[in-house]
Amino acid sequence: MAQFELILPKMGESVAEATITNWLKNEGDTIDAEESIVEVATDKVDSEVPSPVSGTIVKILAQVNDVAAVGAPIAIIETEAAGDAPAPTAPAQAAAAPVASPAAQAAQTIEKDIAAATATAAPIAAPKDGGPISKNSNGRFYSPLVRSMAKEEGLSQSELDAIAGSGKDGRVTKHDVVAYLEGGRKSQAAAAPVAAPPASTPVASAPAPSAPAITPAPGAEIIEMDRMRKLIADHMVNSVHTSPHVTSFVEADMTKVVQWRNKVKNEFQKKHGEKITFTPIIMEAIVKAIQDFPMINVSVDGTKIIKHPHINVGMAAALPSGNLIVPVVKNANQLSLLGLTKAVNDLANRARNNALKPDEISGGTYTLTNVGTFGNVLGTPIINQPQVAIMAAGAIVKKPAVIETPEGDMIGIRHKMFLSHSYDHRVVDGALGGMFVKRVAEYLEAWDLNREF
């Protein structure tokens, strides 16, 4: 008999830990290779972790609600022979990659949370990705996520030690830190004596006030945000805090696109088994414009600009729960219109059925959101960090418009659509942001009515 340590596998970029939410098997149960035995939750996705070996669970090392670091053992499995217990090498860990749970879905990458006042004491050093859970001199445990947040927000060790934890055994959670930053830290800072700065030293401006407390009226219904909605809220607040948003608008004449789609949609579906929608058509125009203006396809790291070699277009999709998810069409510049159509339809269908995998909602370099799906003609989208731009396509509406012809101008009915382009003014100026959205409109307006598919 041999013993095999089940390791918590990596579950996406920048994920350092996961919470054990449910054991599907108990100590003493027999399991087969590739059988899911535990459910875990991260800030990005809820997943099931399969066992890479067959055997019997002899000990569970991480209990429900415990936070485990990526790469840490969470259970011990007894196998029949030493040959049945492969070492947890990189290929073995890859085989144990989690499968997306249909019960919950992923949320966007959260680099930072809510902004707070600058600390007056020495900040805490954050652990390396995948490192063990850290503790202070008093033996109190802090997860890598909590310590990273503390470092980013400038919390001192003494401040972190003073936060009341709501997790298991008094462990400090992410939400405890956020609550402290919003209220508790301010009151503690006010109580601490602060030396007055010299007269010649400019005084730093006070931090922005936190949201006021709300007293519900009698009979008001109080609805607790679900986990995904909390993550979306954090992600949106972080994006507005990180990027100075500017939005440029153009109105594109979609008449040729509408006429072409109406002409080919039935034959397209019959031939390829796919419905041709406006989303892949608009996405194709965006990809062409990115190739013309590659500095839209970048991210910001401090004072460095990272120019991405691939064009990975995210497409915002509404879930039946009302939440939002952004699956990504990878290497969109290498796909034909048929390829884009298949990718868009597949991701949209699996998003609605809660069947997306973690790597399918990460790695985007630009995002398209189709607000026209809901009948909206215009929108001002928030950038999906760490990208620097996002485009919203409005509803296509029939309008009277001036048509220029060799015989003179005339009034005609045209299919019009607003494009809204929000961009990060740290690295994208108005000229680049405006020219980009104009170029997307030009590609759509120049659509070939005789295009083959």
Helices and strands as residue ranges (DSSP letters): E 2-7, E 17-23, E 30-31, E 36-41, E 46-50, E 55-60, E 67-69, E 73-79, G 82-84, H 90-95, E 99-100, E 134-135, E 141-142, H 144-153, H 157-162, G 168-170, H 174-179, I 180-184, H 185-191, H 227-242, E 245-253, H 255-272, H 278-292, G 294-296, E 298-301, E 304-307, E 313-315, E 317-318, E 324-325, E 328-329, G 332-334, H 337-352, G 358-361, E 366-370, G 371-374, E 389-393, E 397-405, E 408-424, H 430-445
